[in-house]
Amino acid sequence: MDVDEIIGGWSLVHCSVERAGKETRPLGDRPGGMLLYTRDGWMSALLTSDPAISGGATARTEVADEAGVSGGTAAYAGRWERMPDGSVRHHVIASHYGPWVGTTLERAVHSEPDELVLTATTDDGARQRLRWRRGRS
């Protein structure tokens, strides 16, 4: 995938976490969110839970535990760069989650026409997968 192919706006269509062979959908079956990449190296990400699960305290706790998000929402912004292996690095400048500020989040990238899949492996071996669909004007 060419760098230019990820520039633009993307809508979140799937979020899953695989841990020890078991897949969960911490943001529900209909997550929401936007991912923006600009040509001059800025990025912003917002992920929200399925409205059907975001109403109760138990659901919000499960979402926070599984996806590392607070109250069913994660948001961060900063600079981005593509690496020679095709992965993308998000250099976090601002975030809803203080410990992310000043860190770099690396994601493997897989693409198909109008689809972007970002995958991260956590320190505990879990694999987080986010599937995005290109936004239309």
Contacts in CASP RR format, 6 or more apart in sequence:
PFRMAT RR
TARGET T0000
AUTHOR 0000-0000-0000
METHOD contacts of the structure
MODEL  1
MDVDEIIGGWSLVHCSVERAGKETRPLGDRPGGMLLYTRDGWMSALLTSD
PAISGGATARTEVADEAGVSGGTAAYAGRWERMPDGSVRHHVIASHYGPW
VGTTLERAVHSEPDELVLTATTDDGARQRLRWRRGRS
1 86 0 8 1.000
1 109 0 8 1.000
1 111 0 8 1.000
3 82 0 8 1.000
4 39 0 8 1.000
5 111 0 8 1.000
6 37 0 8 1.000
6 82 0 8 1.000
6 88 0 8 1.000
6 109 0 8 1.000
6 111 0 8 1.000
6 116 0 8 1.000
7 37 0 8 1.000
7 38 0 8 1.000
7 39 0 8 1.000
8 36 0 8 1.000
8 37 0 8 1.000
8 38 0 8 1.000
8 134 0 8 1.000
8 135 0 8 1.000
9 34 0 8 1.000
9 35 0 8 1.000
9 36 0 8 1.000
9 37 0 8 1.000
9 134 0 8 1.000
9 135 0 8 1.000
10 34 0 8 1.000
10 35 0 8 1.000
10 36 0 8 1.000
10 37 0 8 1.000
10 116 0 8 1.000
10 132 0 8 1.000
10 133 0 8 1.000
10 134 0 8 1.000
10 135 0 8 1.000
11 32 0 8 1.000
11 33 0 8 1.000
11 34 0 8 1.000
11 132 0 8 1.000
11 133 0 8 1.000
11 134 0 8 1.000
11 135 0 8 1.000
12 27 0 8 1.000
12 31 0 8 1.000
12 32 0 8 1.000
12 33 0 8 1.000
12 34 0 8 1.000
12 35 0 8 1.000
12 47 0 8 1.000
12 130 0 8 1.000
12 131 0 8 1.000
12 132 0 8 1.000
13 31 0 8 1.000
13 131 0 8 1.000
13 132 0 8 1.000
13 133 0 8 1.000
14 25 0 8 1.000
14 31 0 8 1.000
14 129 0 8 1.000
14 130 0 8 1.000
14 131 0 8 1.000
15 25 0 8 1.000
15 26 0 8 1.000
15 27 0 8 1.000
15 28 0 8 1.000
15 31 0 8 1.000
15 47 0 8 1.000
15 67 0 8 1.000
15 128 0 8 1.000
15 129 0 8 1.000
15 130 0 8 1.000
15 131 0 8 1.000
16 23 0 8 1.000
16 24 0 8 1.000
16 25 0 8 1.000
16 26 0 8 1.000
16 128 0 8 1.000
16 129 0 8 1.000
17 23 0 8 1.000
17 24 0 8 1.000
17 25 0 8 1.000
17 26 0 8 1.000
17 66 0 8 1.000
17 67 0 8 1.000
17 126 0 8 1.000
17 127 0 8 1.000
17 128 0 8 1.000
17 129 0 8 1.000
18 24 0 8 1.000
18 126 0 8 1.000
18 127 0 8 1.000
18 129 0 8 1.000
19 124 0 8 1.000
19 125 0 8 1.000
19 126 0 8 1.000
19 127 0 8 1.000
24 66 0 8 1.000
25 31 0 8 1.000
26 49 0 8 1.000
26 62 0 8 1.000
26 63 0 8 1.000
26 65 0 8 1.000
26 66 0 8 1.000
26 67 0 8 1.000
26 68 0 8 1.000
26 69 0 8 1.000
27 47 0 8 1.000
27 48 0 8 1.000
27 49 0 8 1.000
27 50 0 8 1.000
27 53 0 8 1.000
27 63 0 8 1.000
27 67 0 8 1.000
27 69 0 8 1.000
27 72 0 8 1.000
28 49 0 8 1.000
28 50 0 8 1.000
28 52 0 8 1.000
28 53 0 8 1.000
29 50 0 8 1.000
29 52 0 8 1.000
30 50 0 8 1.000
30 51 0 8 1.000
30 52 0 8 1.000
31 47 0 8 1.000
31 48 0 8 1.000
31 49 0 8 1.000
31 50 0 8 1.000
32 47 0 8 1.000
32 48 0 8 1.000
32 49 0 8 1.000
32 50 0 8 1.000
33 45 0 8 1.000
33 46 0 8 1.000
33 47 0 8 1.000
33 48 0 8 1.000
34 44 0 8 1.000
34 45 0 8 1.000
34 46 0 8 1.000
35 43 0 8 1.000
35 44 0 8 1.000
35 45 0 8 1.000
35 46 0 8 1.000
35 116 0 8 1.000
35 132 0 8 1.000
36 42 0 8 1.000
36 43 0 8 1.000
36 44 0 8 1.000
36 45 0 8 1.000
37 43 0 8 1.000
37 80 0 8 1.000
41 79 0 8 1.000
41 80 0 8 1.000
41 81 0 8 1.000
42 77 0 8 1.000
42 78 0 8 1.000
42 79 0 8 1.000
42 80 0 8 1.000
43 77 0 8 1.000
43 78 0 8 1.000
43 79 0 8 1.000
43 80 0 8 1.000
43 90 0 8 1.000
44 75 0 8 1.000
44 76 0 8 1.000
44 77 0 8 1.000
44 78 0 8 1.000
45 74 0 8 1.000
45 75 0 8 1.000
45 76 0 8 1.000
45 77 0 8 1.000
45 90 0 8 1.000
46 73 0 8 1.000
46 74 0 8 1.000
46 75 0 8 1.000
47 67 0 8 1.000
47 69 0 8 1.000
47 72 0 8 1.000
47 73 0 8 1.000
47 74 0 8 1.000
47 75 0 8 1.000
47 130 0 8 1.000
48 54 0 8 1.000
48 72 0 8 1.000
48 73 0 8 1.000
49 59 0 8 1.000
49 60 0 8 1.000
49 63 0 8 1.000
49 69 0 8 1.000
49 71 0 8 1.000
49 72 0 8 1.000
49 73 0 8 1.000
53 59 0 8 1.000
53 62 0 8 1.000
53 63 0 8 1.000
54 60 0 8 1.000
54 63 0 8 1.000
54 71 0 8 1.000
54 72 0 8 1.000
60 71 0 8 1.000
60 72 0 8 1.000
63 69 0 8 1.000
63 71 0 8 1.000
63 72 0 8 1.000
64 70 0 8 1.000
64 71 0 8 1.000
64 72 0 8 1.000
67 74 0 8 1.000
67 128 0 8 1.000
68 74 0 8 1.000
68 97 0 8 1.000
69 96 0 8 1.000
69 97 0 8 1.000
70 96 0 8 1.000
70 97 0 8 1.000
73 96 0 8 1.000
74 96 0 8 1.000
74 97 0 8 1.000
75 95 0 8 1.000
75 96 0 8 1.000
76 90 0 8 1.000
76 92 0 8 1.000
76 94 0 8 1.000
76 95 0 8 1.000
76 96 0 8 1.000
76 97 0 8 1.000
76 100 0 8 1.000
76 105 0 8 1.000
77 92 0 8 1.000
77 93 0 8 1.000
77 94 0 8 1.000
77 95 0 8 1.000
78 90 0 8 1.000
78 91 0 8 1.000
78 92 0 8 1.000
78 93 0 8 1.000
78 94 0 8 1.000
79 90 0 8 1.000
79 91 0 8 1.000
79 93 0 8 1.000
80 88 0 8 1.000
80 89 0 8 1.000
80 90 0 8 1.000
80 91 0 8 1.000
81 88 0 8 1.000
81 89 0 8 1.000
81 91 0 8 1.000
82 88 0 8 1.000
82 89 0 8 1.000
82 109 0 8 1.000
83 89 0 8 1.000
83 106 0 8 1.000
86 108 0 8 1.000
86 109 0 8 1.000
87 106 0 8 1.000
87 107 0 8 1.000
87 108 0 8 1.000
87 109 0 8 1.000
88 106 0 8 1.000
88 107 0 8 1.000
88 109 0 8 1.000
88 118 0 8 1.000
89 104 0 8 1.000
89 105 0 8 1.000
89 106 0 8 1.000
89 107 0 8 1.000
90 104 0 8 1.000
90 105 0 8 1.000
90 106 0 8 1.000
90 107 0 8 1.000
91 102 0 8 1.000
91 104 0 8 1.000
92 100 0 8 1.000
92 101 0 8 1.000
92 102 0 8 1.000
92 103 0 8 1.000
92 104 0 8 1.000
92 105 0 8 1.000
93 101 0 8 1.000
93 102 0 8 1.000
94 101 0 8 1.000
95 101 0 8 1.000
105 120 0 8 1.000
106 120 0 8 1.000
107 118 0 8 1.000
107 119 0 8 1.000
107 120 0 8 1.000
107 130 0 8 1.000
108 118 0 8 1.000
108 119 0 8 1.000
108 120 0 8 1.000
109 116 0 8 1.000
109 117 0 8 1.000
109 118 0 8 1.000
110 116 0 8 1.000
110 117 0 8 1.000
110 119 0 8 1.000
111 117 0 8 1.000
114 133 0 8 1.000
114 134 0 8 1.000
115 131 0 8 1.000
115 132 0 8 1.000
115 133 0 8 1.000
115 134 0 8 1.000
116 131 0 8 1.000
116 132 0 8 1.000
116 133 0 8 1.000
116 134 0 8 1.000
117 129 0 8 1.000
117 130 0 8 1.000
117 131 0 8 1.000
117 132 0 8 1.000
118 129 0 8 1.000
118 130 0 8 1.000
118 132 0 8 1.000
119 127 0 8 1.000
119 128 0 8 1.000
119 129 0 8 1.000
119 130 0 8 1.000
120 127 0 8 1.000
120 128 0 8 1.000
121 127 0 8 1.000
121 128 0 8 1.000
122 128 0 8 1.000
END
